Amino acid sequence: MAAETSVLMPVIIVAALVIRGAFTEIRRPGSARRDWTFVTKWGAMAAAGVVAVTVTALGWNQAGWAALAWALLAGTLSAYLIGRDSG
């Protein structure tokens, strides 16, 4: 039961980020395209993969499938931070 409930938090976080992105796009058209440019950067995507695999490997025994949800969230946020333009 604990693993099922721990999936709820990453889903809520992702939903909040999607809603935030939608409101930002409404206020400043084109901002979503700029925010998602990290997907095209190899270094950011490689870092996301390393983070996702590490979080899954470390959390699997404790959380099971919930570790995968957290790993995808952590990998995506890491890629965003690494791949964003400094400026």
Steps between C-alpha positions, in 0.01 A plus 500: 500500500782743577641469147164586347460816705856618435424519127245770571755768589702491174174502303383808690836671440486427127143628479598821680793553263278445195242749629775751578640458150157554346441822692850625412437422133173696510678802650812478281442313172803296397622445855416129492720445196790673680437300817504166317822556300686282750351195325721568197824519701695175521678584825177576679334182376802288597491650849127428519562137413772463762285662768194291407691172504669587829177599675327187372785273606526653847127521565371178344529283813328761713228634269466262204325657203469831684877533469455512124257793526741688725790413268322643196418819689855536635651430158278754328570771756873429481496526120310827526753650737803378305361584156364846559675796346695723731377839414 
